[in-house]
């Protein structure tokens, strides 16, 4: 079968692009589909490499596009010498574990890693190790990352059992930070943060103070096939829908984890906090447009009856929520990597141009993203990976503890509940569960840390301690392109969990 390379200009509309990346034009447009084998996107256009029976089909396929521009040429791919249909695994590794800080400690060192770290993701609260497996009405929640030099994190918390509600967010230029929410419309108490640095087979967290004890979790990765990791800040730069190109990475990357708190880039600084809590984490993994998701929780500050909400979307990025209802804002769809950055298609326009986000960007390794659904009976749930020959080193997951979503559908209901967890191929694991009860006079915050499970879902109930309704671990990280999630405790809610993985 010959190959035909099609050059389509940058004027191609998003809907047609989506049809192309769905592996061909649907039968309603042209009965003969074609297979997209590769594509490249830059500021001047998009190049699609397709496979077709003959050149007539290729031309008909191109002309079915709205703009019908570009040209087609036939070429013969050069066969590699001694082709290997099953290439060996990449040189990558990942580890999940617990870091511990005691009172008086200025540095925390995690050593004996399989190699030199390239990237680091941290999550946790302000709780100490003595609280593992129990629920506390304190702690807040933090997610951050580092490339060994630069770090960023978001912290979110609601003061428990007070009126008016006291909710806050911190955007810090460190990899991890604790927050103690006390007082009306303010953040007080000791706020210790940690910067991260990498050494031979280890990483070090250097703390800004030594008066608190805490525990948290890490997802650290490296290997020779991880060729570049960097942290970079961006402004959304638009108040309209449509495509925007973001540049400055200097290369084409493979995975990104994005954080936003819904405020201006001038406010992303050390020790900065604002009333109201908005905490949004997004991930895009691989070359395909579909491997994206976003998790978001928020709470209104300084109101008599608090409004806490949660929102999740399986193919959008960077959304936040505004007002007293969980309406999606600032939602974008991934359009592709470029040689110097990436392109986002804003489906819900940003409210102002200087809204900021930051990202951990990784080049190298096999990254994938997707979702799985909690069953209503105890059972194992196989979860497929792409490519199918990849063997997972570690999986990290987020869930707002809500029912399964239709593709592209956002879910936002009362309560700011979410769960963050990860597990590696050696059995290392860690999970943070957080909840804020909504529509009550005295808001209720509850946090639970677990170092023996992958995901532990909780439900916030007014006036009581949250219930732990379901939990799971990864029982198998197979070499055939899947991992198996084992639900040992379930209930009647088919919760959806979004995840990303690093594979060798």
HUHU-V248687 format. One record per run of one state. SS is the DSSP state (helix for helix, strand for strand, loop for the rest). FROM is the first residue (numbers start at 0). LEN is the number of residues. Records with the same first field share a line. If there is no record, write none. Layout:
# HUHU-V248687
SS: FROM-LEN + FROM-LEN
This chain:
# HUHU-V248687
loop: 0-2 + 9-4 + 21-13 + 42-2 + 51-3 + 63-8 + 75-17 + 101-5 + 110-6 + 124-4 + 131-3 + 136-4 + 146-4 + 158-8 + 172-3 + 177-15 + 199-2 + 207-6 + 222-3 + 235-6 + 247-7 + 260-3 + 267-4 + 275-1 + 285-6 + 299-8 + 313-3 + 317-2 + 322-4 + 329-2 + 337-3 + 346-8 + 364-1 + 373-5 + 384-7 + 399-3 + 403-7 + 414-3 + 424-4 + 437-6 + 450-4 + 459-7 + 477-4 + 489-5 + 503-1
strand: 2-7 + 34-8 + 44-7 + 71-4 + 92-9 + 106-4 + 116-8 + 134-2 + 140-6 + 150-8 + 166-6 + 175-2 + 192-7 + 201-6 + 213-9 + 225-10 + 241-6 + 254-6 + 263-1 + 271-4 + 276-9 + 291-8 + 307-6 + 316-1 + 319-3 + 326-3 + 331-6 + 340-6 + 354-10 + 365-8 + 378-6 + 391-8 + 402-1 + 410-4 + 417-7 + 428-9 + 443-7 + 454-5 + 466-11 + 481-8 + 494-9
helix: 13-8 + 54-9 + 128-3 + 264-3
